[in-house]
Amino acid sequence: MRVSRKVPHALLLPALCFVLILSGVTSAAFDKADIDKKLAALAGYEHGMDRQPLIAVEELIRQSQNEPELRKYVERRLAELLAGATLEGKAFICKQLWSIGTADSVPAVAKLLTDESTVDMACYAIGQNPSPEAGKALRDALSKTSPQVQIRIITLLGDRRDVQSVEAIGKLVFAAEKQVGEAAVTALGKIGGAQARKILVQARAKGDSDLKSAATDAYLRCAEDLAAAGEKKQATAIYKELAGQNEEAIFRSAAIKGLADIGGPDAVPLVIAALRDQNRMVRSTAGGCVRTIQGNGVTELFAAELSKTPVGEQVLLIGALADRGDPNALPAITAAAKSTDAGIRKAALQAIGKLGDASSVDFLIEVAVGSAGSEEKAAAINSLSLLGGDGVDDAIVKHIQNSQSNVRAQLIQVLSDRNAVGAVAALLAEAAQPGPRVRRAALRALGKLAGEKDLPALVEILVKTEDDSGRIDTERAVVAVCLRITDENKRADVVLAAHKVEKRVAVRCSLLRVLGGIANGKALVTLVIALKAKDPVVSDTALRALAKWPDATTAGILLETYSQTQNDVHRLLSLRGFVRLLALPAGSHSAHDTLEMCRLAMGLTRDLQEKKLMLSGLANLADPEALTIVEPFLQVESVRAEAATAAIRIARAIAKTHPERARTAMNKLLAVSQNRDLREQAKEVILQTGTTGTTAEQDKKIEEQ
């Protein structure tokens, strides 16, 4: 809620005036004596002295940021101190004037402009000063000093783009001191304008090679600035002049690039001429310009030059046309793909992939199956994979249906690379064909491209497949498609439906392998039932699928099989599967459950092979209790090496979380093992726990052996 009170105007006006007066007093009030004292310390400053006075002045200037009267006073006092200060003092004062300097401090700074020892600091102080007085001081100093100082002042006038200095700088272009003239033309290039450009033209015509080069570079700068300002006609005139044959290659290249950036019909003939130039730098620049130059009909003009371009440069031009991305170049590129030069053919074939469409399919396939070299065939196949536009996939499918098996397999791979989902129906038809090469290629493509709706047809192919090799390829494709189904619970449905009605053992086993690859809950139920089937082939297939499960969900089932089966092969398979699962995510099992299963499994081992297998699995468990299972076997010589390896891996994994337990286990190992490598590893683990342990006696025994 807002509460307002009415205040009489008679009281309000005097109060407001008082506030305004007070604020004015506050703004203007500063201790001049204190400021003078701080500033006076600058006059005698030398390098190596205490910097505290400098810091105090810097802080004073920061404080003056919002106090114009204070800043003006500080500037005036700094200017007064400048003449009598030491060289280090002058440098520091100039540094401060860079940020606060105005017309008021220019006269003091100007006195430093003509001395070689102070010109740099003076230019620094005055460089950003926006006042007309600053520019005048620089211009006045030009005629009063040495050539070396002139160079510094000329450079600054150029950086300031001081138009009023053009005449004065122009008089120094042909100065006796060569470097002064070069600095002058460089500055004129930065300043620009008609008068500056006129002087630069004279310097290019009358100067020696060095001056001409510097003037040409400056002239280019003028053209760039004109183009940036929208004065394209004047910029184009300069670029055309500098693109002439009498210019150095580096300037011609820059001029051609400038013309291309402006674009338009004027640029195209010059770029085309540059493509045929004798100088490689110019040709290379022109090739780059082909990629970027804009304008109606530009692509066609460049494409028409392709057949006229020297063989050595055609590859460059083909690449540039391809990068333009304009399909109007396609006819010329396709013609180049029939060149007698292999390098040109390869480049053109690659370009067709960027520019072509469905109309290019026939030609590319013709090259791919023809007598071309392997590199050209690869380029044609790759371009088929890259072609854009409608109808490309359909055109490739049409060729697949009418080609020999080796070509069909290649084209099927192209469809896969193109992610041609619309070609799945055709690929299903190819996958049902008897030829192994084509069928394998089609199934691999279907594994990538087919979707849930295609599963019934794919499973039907699997059910009808007779040979084992074809069945394996189909199984992989079915698994790949099933795993892409979003709803995990539905992934096995089509396969389960087929398995339910299938009577043939070989096909049932094939479907069981697929269920193992899908590995969801429904698949697990069916595999567990199949594990108990009377047919040994079926139960064997189910066991192998369960042993390859992607997580430890089937560990209990495998352990049960290991403990109950009378089949030695199944016993070993189930143990191997169980051990493999110990390195995988635990699934629904807790760490406690896993350890209890390991204890049981270890107790069921009958021979050294099984014990060693279990020890290798226990090595994957980062749990102190796993050490408890492993440690007794350190005393058994026949498996000591395996037990030691497992103990080291477990201890290393828990060294930071359970250091005492890890250290105890490693000391037990050191007490019984004489293997140098294992002992060194154990010592490293002990170091990781934070202590070295006591192993001197054991080491001594080893050395004595």
matplotlib code that plots the C-alpha trace (Angstrom):
import matplotlib.pyplot as plt

x = [0.0, 1.4, 1.0, 1.5, 1.9, 1.4, 4.4, 3.9, 5.7, 7.0, 9.1, 10.1, 11.8, 14.4, 15.2, 15.8, 18.0, 20.1, 20.7, 21.8, 24.2, 25.6, 26.1, 27.9, 30.2, 31.0, 31.9, 34.1, 35.8, 39.1, 42.4, 44.7, 47.6, 47.4, 47.1, 50.0, 52.1, 51.3, 52.0, 55.2, 56.7, 56.6, 59.1, 62.1, 61.1, 63.8, 63.7, 64.1, 62.7, 59.7, 56.6, 54.2, 54.0, 53.1, 50.4, 48.9, 48.7, 47.0, 44.5, 43.9, 43.1, 40.7, 38.9, 38.6, 36.6, 33.3, 34.7, 35.5, 36.9, 39.3, 40.4, 40.9, 43.1, 45.1, 45.7, 46.8, 49.3, 50.7, 51.2, 53.1, 55.3, 56.2, 59.0, 61.0, 60.5, 63.1, 62.9, 61.1, 58.8, 58.0, 57.1, 54.8, 53.1, 52.5, 51.0, 48.4, 47.7, 46.9, 43.7, 42.8, 44.5, 42.6, 43.5, 44.8, 47.8, 48.7, 51.2, 53.2, 53.3, 54.1, 57.4, 58.4, 57.5, 60.7, 63.2, 64.2, 64.4, 60.8, 58.9, 57.6, 56.1, 54.7, 53.0, 51.6, 50.2, 48.7, 47.7, 44.2, 43.6, 40.6, 41.1, 42.0, 45.0, 46.5, 46.5, 47.9, 50.7, 51.7, 51.6, 53.6, 56.3, 56.9, 59.1, 61.0, 62.7, 64.9, 63.9, 63.8, 61.3, 59.4, 58.7, 57.1, 54.9, 53.9, 52.9, 50.7, 49.1, 48.3, 46.8, 44.7, 43.6, 44.4, 43.1, 44.6, 48.1, 47.9, 49.7, 52.5, 53.0, 52.9, 55.9, 57.9, 57.1, 60.3, 62.4, 66.1, 65.6, 64.2, 62.3, 60.6, 59.1, 57.9, 56.3, 54.6, 53.0, 51.9, 50.2, 48.5, 47.1, 45.5, 44.2, 42.8, 40.9, 41.3, 44.4, 46.1, 45.4, 46.8, 50.0, 50.2, 49.8, 52.7, 54.8, 54.1, 55.1, 58.2, 59.5, 62.2, 61.2, 60.9, 58.9, 56.7, 56.0, 55.1, 52.9, 51.2, 50.4, 49.0, 47.0, 45.4, 44.5, 42.7, 40.7, 39.8, 38.6, 36.6, 34.9, 34.1, 32.5, 30.3, 32.4, 32.6, 33.1, 36.2, 37.5, 37.0, 39.0, 42.0, 41.8, 41.7, 44.7, 46.6, 45.6, 47.6, 50.5, 53.1, 52.4, 54.1, 52.3, 51.5, 49.7, 48.0, 46.7, 45.4, 43.7, 42.0, 40.8, 39.4, 37.6, 36.1, 34.9, 33.1, 31.7, 29.8, 30.5, 33.6, 35.4, 34.7, 36.9, 39.9, 39.5, 39.2, 42.4, 44.1, 43.3, 45.6, 48.3, 51.9, 52.4, 51.2, 50.3, 47.9, 46.4, 45.8, 44.2, 41.9, 40.9, 39.9, 38.0, 35.9, 34.5, 33.3, 32.5, 28.9, 26.7, 24.2, 25.7, 29.1, 29.1, 28.4, 31.2, 33.7, 32.5, 33.0, 36.7, 37.2, 38.2, 40.4, 42.3, 45.8, 45.7, 47.7, 45.1, 41.9, 41.9, 42.0, 39.1, 37.0, 37.4, 36.5, 33.4, 32.3, 32.7, 30.4, 27.7, 26.0, 24.6, 24.9, 28.5, 27.5, 27.6, 31.1, 32.2, 30.7, 32.5, 35.8, 35.1, 35.8, 39.2, 42.2, 44.0, 43.4, 43.8, 41.2, 38.8, 39.1, 38.6, 35.5, 34.0, 34.4, 32.8, 29.8, 29.0, 28.6, 26.8, 25.0, 21.5, 19.5, 20.6, 24.2, 23.5, 23.8, 27.2, 28.6, 27.6, 29.0, 32.4, 32.1, 31.6, 33.8, 37.5, 38.5, 41.3, 40.6, 40.8, 38.3, 35.9, 36.2, 35.5, 32.4, 31.0, 31.6, 29.9, 26.9, 26.7, 26.8, 24.3, 21.4, 18.0, 14.9, 14.9, 18.6, 17.7, 15.1, 17.6, 20.2, 17.6, 16.7, 20.3, 20.6, 17.8, 19.5, 23.1, 25.6, 26.0, 29.3, 27.9, 24.7, 26.6, 28.4, 25.3, 23.5, 26.4, 25.8, 22.2, 23.3, 25.8, 23.0, 20.7, 18.1, 15.2, 12.9, 14.9, 14.1, 11.5, 14.0, 16.6, 14.3, 13.8, 17.6, 18.1, 15.8, 18.0, 20.3, 23.5, 25.6, 27.4, 24.3, 22.3, 25.0, 25.2, 21.5, 21.2, 23.9, 22.1, 18.8, 20.4, 21.0, 17.9, 15.0, 12.4, 9.9, 7.4, 9.9, 10.6, 8.0, 9.4, 13.0, 12.1, 10.4, 13.6, 15.4, 12.9, 13.3, 17.1, 18.6, 22.4, 24.1, 26.2, 23.2, 21.3, 24.0, 23.9, 20.1, 20.2, 22.5, 20.2, 17.1, 18.9, 20.1, 16.5, 15.0, 17.4, 16.2, 12.6, 12.0, 9.8, 12.2, 9.4, 8.3, 11.6, 11.3, 7.6, 7.9, 10.8, 8.9, 5.8, 7.9, 9.6, 6.3, 5.1, 8.5, 9.2, 12.5, 15.3, 17.8, 15.4, 14.3, 18.0, 18.5, 15.6, 17.0, 20.3, 18.4, 16.5, 19.9, 21.0, 17.8, 18.2, 15.0, 12.8, 10.6, 13.5, 15.0, 11.9, 12.0, 15.7, 15.4, 12.6, 14.7, 17.7, 15.7, 14.6, 15.2, 16.8, 20.5, 21.0, 18.3, 19.5, 23.1, 22.0, 20.0, 22.9, 25.3, 22.9, 22.5, 26.3, 26.6, 24.0, 24.9, 24.7, 24.9, 21.1, 21.7, 24.5, 22.2, 20.9, 24.4, 25.6, 22.6, 23.5, 27.1, 26.2, 23.6, 24.5, 26.1, 27.3, 31.0, 30.8, 27.8, 29.5, 32.5, 30.3, 28.2, 31.3, 32.9, 29.7, 29.4, 33.0, 32.4, 29.4, 31.4, 33.1, 29.7, 27.1, 25.4, 21.9, 19.4, 22.0, 23.4, 27.1, 26.4, 24.5, 27.3, 29.9, 27.7, 27.4, 31.2, 31.8, 29.4, 31.0, 34.5, 33.3, 32.0, 35.2, 36.7, 40.0, 42.7, 41.2, 37.9, 39.7, 41.9, 38.8, 37.0, 40.1, 40.2, 36.6, 37.0, 39.7, 36.9, 35.2, 36.3, 35.2, 37.2, 35.1, 36.5, 39.9, 38.6, 37.7, 41.0, 43.5, 43.3, 44.5, 47.7, 48.8, 48.1, 51.1, 49.4, 47.1, 49.2, 50.1, 46.4, 45.4, 48.2, 47.1, 43.5, 44.5, 46.6, 43.8, 41.2, 43.6, 44.5, 40.8, 40.1, 43.5, 42.0, 38.6, 39.9, 43.6, 44.1, 42.4, 44.4, 47.7, 47.0, 46.3, 49.4, 51.6, 50.1, 51.1, 54.6, 55.0, 54.5, 55.2, 58.7, 57.7, 59.5, 56.9, 54.0, 56.0, 56.7, 53.0, 52.1, 54.5, 53.0, 49.6, 50.9, 52.4, 48.9, 47.5, 49.8, 52.6, 55.5, 54.9, 57.7, 59.2, 63.0, 63.4, 61.4, 63.4, 66.7, 65.6, 64.8, 68.2, 69.9, 68.3]
y = [0.0, 3.4, 6.3, 9.9, 13.1, 16.6, 18.9, 22.6, 24.1, 26.8, 24.3, 22.1, 24.8, 26.0, 22.4, 21.6, 24.6, 23.6, 20.1, 21.5, 24.0, 21.3, 18.9, 21.7, 22.4, 18.7, 18.4, 21.4, 20.9, 19.1, 19.7, 21.4, 21.4, 17.6, 17.1, 19.3, 17.4, 14.1, 15.4, 17.1, 13.8, 12.8, 15.5, 13.8, 10.2, 7.8, 4.2, 2.0, 4.4, 3.7, 3.5, 4.5, 8.2, 6.8, 4.6, 7.6, 9.6, 6.8, 6.5, 10.2, 10.0, 7.2, 9.2, 12.1, 10.1, 11.6, 14.9, 17.1, 20.0, 17.7, 16.0, 19.4, 20.6, 17.4, 17.7, 21.3, 20.5, 17.5, 19.6, 22.2, 19.6, 18.0, 20.3, 20.1, 16.4, 13.6, 11.4, 8.7, 11.3, 12.6, 9.1, 8.5, 11.9, 11.2, 7.9, 9.6, 12.3, 9.5, 9.0, 12.5, 14.8, 17.5, 20.6, 22.2, 19.9, 19.9, 22.8, 21.1, 17.8, 19.4, 20.6, 16.9, 16.0, 17.3, 15.4, 11.8, 10.9, 12.0, 11.8, 8.3, 9.3, 12.5, 10.6, 8.2, 11.1, 12.9, 10.0, 9.6, 13.2, 14.2, 17.9, 19.8, 21.3, 17.8, 17.4, 20.9, 20.2, 17.1, 18.9, 21.8, 19.5, 17.8, 20.6, 21.2, 17.9, 15.1, 12.4, 9.7, 11.8, 12.7, 9.0, 8.6, 11.7, 10.7, 7.3, 8.8, 11.3, 8.3, 6.4, 9.4, 9.7, 13.4, 14.8, 18.2, 16.7, 15.2, 18.2, 18.3, 14.6, 14.6, 17.0, 14.3, 11.5, 12.2, 13.2, 12.5, 10.0, 6.9, 5.7, 9.0, 8.7, 5.1, 6.2, 9.1, 6.9, 4.4, 7.2, 8.6, 5.2, 5.2, 8.7, 8.3, 10.8, 12.1, 14.3, 11.4, 9.0, 11.5, 11.7, 7.9, 7.7, 10.1, 8.1, 4.9, 6.6, 8.4, 6.5, 3.9, 0.2, 0.4, 3.6, 2.3, -0.9, 1.0, 3.4, 0.5, -1.2, 2.1, 2.5, -1.0, 0.2, 3.2, 0.8, -1.4, 1.6, 2.8, -0.5, -0.7, 2.7, 1.7, 3.6, 0.5, 2.3, 4.1, 1.0, -1.1, 1.4, 1.1, -2.7, -2.9, -0.6, -2.8, -6.0, -5.1, -7.3, -4.6, -5.0, -7.3, -10.7, -10.0, -6.8, -8.2, -11.1, -8.7, -6.5, -9.6, -10.6, -7.1, -7.2, -10.6, -9.3, -6.4, -8.8, -7.9, -8.3, -6.2, -8.7, -11.9, -11.2, -10.2, -13.3, -15.5, -13.9, -14.4, -18.1, -18.3, -16.1, -17.2, -16.6, -19.4, -17.0, -15.1, -18.3, -19.7, -16.4, -16.4, -20.0, -18.9, -16.0, -18.4, -19.8, -16.5, -14.0, -13.1, -12.1, -13.5, -15.9, -15.9, -19.7, -20.3, -17.9, -19.7, -23.1, -22.1, -21.5, -25.0, -26.5, -23.6, -23.7, -25.3, -28.9, -28.1, -25.6, -27.4, -29.4, -26.1, -24.6, -27.7, -27.7, -24.0, -24.5, -27.4, -25.3, -22.6, -25.2, -23.9, -26.8, -24.7, -25.8, -29.5, -29.9, -28.6, -30.7, -33.8, -33.2, -32.8, -36.2, -37.6, -35.9, -37.8, -36.7, -39.0, -36.2, -34.0, -37.0, -37.7, -34.1, -33.8, -37.0, -35.7, -32.4, -34.2, -35.4, -31.8, -30.4, -33.4, -34.8, -37.8, -37.1, -37.9, -41.4, -43.2, -41.5, -42.2, -45.8, -46.2, -45.0, -47.2, -50.3, -49.3, -49.7, -46.6, -46.8, -47.7, -44.1, -42.9, -45.8, -44.9, -41.2, -42.2, -44.4, -41.7, -39.1, -41.4, -41.4, -37.5, -36.7, -34.5, -33.9, -36.0, -39.3, -40.2, -43.2, -44.5, -44.2, -46.2, -48.9, -49.2, -49.9, -52.4, -54.4, -54.5, -55.0, -57.8, -59.0, -57.3, -53.9, -54.5, -55.1, -51.8, -49.9, -51.4, -50.0, -46.6, -46.7, -47.5, -44.6, -42.3, -43.4, -44.3, -45.4, -45.3, -48.1, -50.6, -52.5, -53.0, -54.1, -56.7, -58.1, -58.2, -59.9, -62.7, -63.5, -66.5, -64.7, -64.5, -61.3, -59.3, -60.8, -59.9, -56.3, -56.0, -57.4, -55.1, -52.1, -53.3, -53.5, -49.8, -48.6, -50.9, -49.9, -51.6, -51.9, -53.9, -56.5, -59.1, -59.2, -59.4, -62.2, -64.0, -63.9, -65.3, -68.1, -69.0, -68.9, -72.3, -71.8, -71.0, -68.1, -66.3, -67.0, -65.3, -62.1, -62.0, -62.5, -59.5, -57.4, -58.4, -57.7, -54.3, -53.3, -54.6, -52.7, -49.4, -49.9, -47.3, -49.4, -52.0, -54.3, -54.6, -55.3, -59.1, -59.4, -60.2, -62.7, -64.4, -64.8, -66.5, -68.7, -69.8, -71.4, -72.6, -76.4, -76.7, -76.9, -74.9, -72.0, -72.1, -71.9, -69.0, -67.1, -67.9, -66.3, -63.2, -63.2, -63.2, -60.2, -58.3, -59.3, -57.9, -59.5, -61.3, -62.8, -63.9, -65.9, -67.8, -68.5, -69.9, -72.2, -73.3, -74.0, -76.9, -78.2, -81.9, -81.2, -80.7, -78.3, -76.0, -76.0, -75.5, -72.5, -71.0, -71.4, -69.7, -66.8, -66.5, -66.5, -63.5, -61.4, -57.7, -57.4, -59.7, -60.4, -64.0, -64.7, -66.7, -68.8, -69.6, -70.4, -72.8, -74.5, -74.7, -76.4, -78.9, -79.8, -83.2, -82.0, -81.0, -78.6, -76.9, -76.7, -74.9, -72.7, -71.6, -70.9, -68.9, -67.0, -66.3, -65.1, -62.8, -61.2, -60.3, -57.5, -56.1, -54.0, -55.9, -55.7, -56.5, -58.1, -56.3, -56.4, -58.8, -61.1, -61.1, -62.0, -64.8, -66.2, -66.0, -67.9, -70.6, -70.8, -71.0, -73.8, -75.7, -75.6, -79.0, -78.5, -75.9, -74.6, -73.8, -72.2, -70.0, -69.0, -67.9, -66.1, -64.1, -63.1, -62.1, -59.7, -57.5, -56.9, -53.8, -55.0, -56.0, -59.2, -60.3, -60.3, -62.6, -65.1, -64.8, -64.7, -68.4, -69.3, -67.3, -70.4, -72.8, -72.9, -74.2, -71.1, -68.7, -66.5, -66.2, -65.5, -62.9, -61.2, -61.0, -59.8, -57.0, -55.8, -55.8, -54.1, -51.4, -50.7, -50.3, -48.7, -45.3, -46.4, -49.4, -48.8, -51.0, -54.0, -53.5, -53.2, -56.4, -58.4, -57.1, -58.0, -61.5, -61.7, -60.5, -63.1, -66.0, -64.8, -64.8, -63.4, -60.1, -58.6, -59.4, -58.2, -54.8, -54.4, -55.3, -52.6, -50.0, -50.8, -50.4, -47.0, -46.0, -46.8, -44.3, -46.4, -48.5, -51.5, -53.7, -55.9, -55.6, -59.2, -60.6, -58.5, -59.7, -63.4, -62.7, -61.1, -64.1, -66.5]
z = [0.0, -1.0, 1.5, 0.3, 2.2, 0.9, 1.5, 1.2, -1.8, 0.4, 2.3, -0.7, -2.9, -0.3, 0.5, -3.1, -3.6, -0.6, -2.0, -5.4, -3.7, -1.5, -4.4, -6.3, -3.4, -3.0, -6.7, -6.7, -3.4, -3.5, -1.7, -4.2, -1.9, -1.4, -5.1, -5.9, -3.3, -5.0, -8.5, -7.5, -6.6, -10.3, -11.5, -9.9, -10.4, -11.7, -12.6, -9.6, -7.1, -4.9, -7.1, -4.4, -5.6, -9.1, -7.7, -5.7, -8.9, -10.8, -8.0, -8.1, -11.9, -11.3, -8.7, -11.1, -13.6, -12.5, -11.3, -14.4, -12.4, -10.6, -13.8, -15.5, -12.6, -12.6, -16.4, -16.1, -13.3, -15.1, -18.2, -16.1, -14.6, -17.9, -19.0, -15.8, -15.1, -15.5, -18.5, -16.4, -15.0, -18.5, -19.6, -16.7, -17.1, -20.8, -20.0, -17.8, -20.4, -22.8, -20.9, -19.6, -22.1, -23.9, -25.9, -22.6, -22.3, -26.0, -25.9, -23.2, -25.0, -28.3, -27.0, -26.7, -30.2, -31.8, -29.6, -30.5, -26.8, -26.1, -29.3, -28.6, -25.2, -26.7, -29.5, -27.0, -24.9, -27.9, -30.1, -28.8, -28.0, -30.1, -30.1, -33.3, -31.4, -31.2, -35.0, -35.5, -33.0, -34.9, -38.3, -37.0, -35.6, -39.0, -40.4, -37.1, -36.5, -37.7, -40.3, -37.6, -35.5, -38.7, -39.3, -35.9, -36.4, -39.9, -38.7, -36.0, -38.4, -40.6, -37.7, -36.8, -40.4, -40.3, -43.6, -43.0, -42.9, -46.5, -48.1, -45.5, -45.6, -49.4, -49.5, -47.7, -50.1, -52.1, -49.1, -49.1, -46.3, -48.0, -44.9, -44.5, -48.0, -47.3, -44.0, -45.9, -48.5, -45.9, -43.9, -47.0, -47.7, -44.2, -44.5, -48.0, -50.0, -53.5, -52.8, -51.0, -53.8, -56.4, -54.5, -54.3, -58.1, -58.5, -56.1, -58.0, -61.2, -60.1, -57.0, -56.9, -56.5, -52.7, -52.7, -55.5, -53.6, -50.4, -52.4, -54.2, -50.9, -49.6, -52.8, -52.2, -48.7, -50.3, -52.5, -49.5, -47.6, -50.5, -51.0, -47.3, -47.5, -50.5, -53.1, -55.2, -58.6, -57.3, -55.6, -58.8, -60.8, -58.4, -58.3, -62.1, -62.3, -59.8, -61.5, -64.6, -65.8, -64.9, -61.2, -58.7, -58.3, -54.7, -55.6, -58.6, -56.4, -53.8, -56.5, -58.0, -54.6, -54.0, -57.3, -56.5, -53.1, -54.8, -57.4, -60.5, -64.2, -64.2, -62.0, -63.9, -67.0, -64.8, -62.6, -65.7, -67.1, -63.8, -64.0, -67.1, -65.6, -65.7, -62.0, -59.7, -56.8, -59.1, -60.5, -57.0, -55.9, -58.9, -58.1, -54.7, -56.1, -58.2, -55.0, -53.6, -56.4, -56.7, -59.7, -62.2, -64.7, -63.0, -62.6, -66.3, -67.3, -65.1, -66.2, -69.9, -69.1, -67.8, -71.1, -72.0, -68.7, -68.7, -67.5, -64.4, -63.2, -64.2, -61.0, -59.0, -61.0, -60.8, -57.0, -56.9, -59.0, -56.8, -53.7, -55.3, -55.0, -58.2, -60.3, -63.4, -63.6, -63.8, -67.6, -67.8, -64.8, -66.3, -69.5, -67.5, -66.0, -69.4, -69.8, -70.9, -67.7, -64.7, -62.2, -63.9, -64.1, -60.4, -59.4, -61.7, -60.3, -56.8, -57.8, -59.3, -55.8, -54.7, -57.7, -59.2, -58.9, -60.0, -63.6, -62.6, -61.3, -64.7, -65.4, -62.0, -62.1, -65.6, -64.2, -61.1, -63.2, -66.1, -66.8, -64.7, -62.2, -58.6, -57.4, -60.0, -59.1, -55.4, -56.3, -58.4, -55.6, -53.0, -55.2, -55.5, -51.7, -51.7, -54.5, -53.4, -54.8, -55.3, -57.2, -56.5, -54.3, -56.8, -59.6, -57.7, -56.8, -60.5, -61.3, -58.5, -60.0, -63.4, -62.5, -61.9, -58.3, -57.6, -58.7, -56.8, -53.6, -54.1, -54.9, -51.8, -49.7, -51.3, -50.3, -46.7, -46.8, -48.1, -45.2, -47.9, -45.6, -48.6, -50.3, -47.5, -49.6, -52.4, -49.9, -48.4, -51.9, -52.4, -49.0, -50.0, -53.1, -53.1, -54.0, -50.8, -51.7, -52.5, -49.7, -47.1, -48.4, -48.3, -44.7, -43.5, -45.0, -43.5, -40.1, -40.4, -42.3, -41.5, -38.8, -36.5, -39.3, -41.4, -38.7, -39.8, -43.3, -42.0, -39.5, -42.4, -44.3, -41.3, -41.0, -44.7, -44.7, -45.2, -45.0, -41.7, -43.0, -44.4, -41.2, -39.1, -41.3, -41.0, -37.2, -36.9, -39.0, -36.9, -33.6, -34.9, -35.9, -32.7, -30.5, -32.1, -31.0, -28.4, -26.1, -24.7, -23.6, -27.3, -28.9, -28.9, -29.7, -33.4, -32.8, -30.0, -32.2, -34.8, -32.2, -30.7, -34.0, -35.3, -35.2, -37.0, -34.5, -36.6, -37.0, -33.4, -32.4, -34.8, -33.2, -29.7, -30.7, -31.8, -28.4, -26.7, -28.7, -27.8, -24.2, -22.6, -20.0, -22.4, -24.2, -20.9, -20.0, -23.3, -23.1, -19.5, -20.7, -23.7, -21.4, -20.0, -23.4, -24.0, -27.3, -26.5, -29.5, -28.2, -24.6, -25.8, -27.9, -25.0, -22.6, -25.0, -25.4, -21.6, -21.2, -23.5, -21.7, -21.6, -17.9, -14.8, -14.8, -15.9, -13.3, -11.0, -13.9, -15.1, -11.5, -11.1, -14.4, -13.3, -10.1, -11.5, -15.1, -15.8, -19.2, -18.9, -21.8, -20.3, -17.0, -18.5, -20.6, -17.7, -15.5, -18.3, -18.8, -15.0, -14.8, -17.9, -16.2, -13.2, -15.2, -16.4, -14.7, -11.9, -13.2, -10.5, -8.2, -5.2, -4.4, -1.5, -3.8, -6.3, -3.6, -2.2, -5.7, -6.1, -2.8, -3.9, -7.4, -5.9, -3.6, -6.6, -8.6, -9.3, -11.0, -11.5, -14.7, -13.0, -10.0, -12.2, -14.1, -11.0, -9.7, -12.9, -12.5, -8.8, -9.9, -11.4, -8.0, -6.2, -2.8, 0.3, 0.6, -2.7, -1.1, 1.6, -1.1, -2.9, 0.0, 0.9, -2.6, -2.1, 0.0, -2.9, -5.1, -8.2, -8.4, -6.4, -9.5, -10.5, -6.9, -6.5, -9.7, -8.6, -5.1, -6.6, -8.9, -6.1, -3.6, -6.2, -6.7, -3.0, -1.9, -1.3, 0.2, 2.3, 2.7, 5.7, 4.1, 0.8, 2.7, 4.8, 1.6, -0.1, 2.9, 2.8, -0.8, -0.1, 2.6, 0.1, -3.4, -4.9, -8.2, -8.7, -11.0, -8.6, -5.6, -7.3, -8.1, -4.5, -3.2, -5.5, -4.1, -0.6, -1.5, -2.8, 0.6, 2.2, 3.7, 2.4, 4.8, 6.0, 3.3, 3.7, 4.8, 1.9, -0.5, 1.0, 0.5, -3.2, -3.8, -2.2, -4.6]

ax = plt.figure().add_subplot(projection="3d")
ax.plot(x, y, z, "-o")
ax.set_aspect("equal")
plt.show()
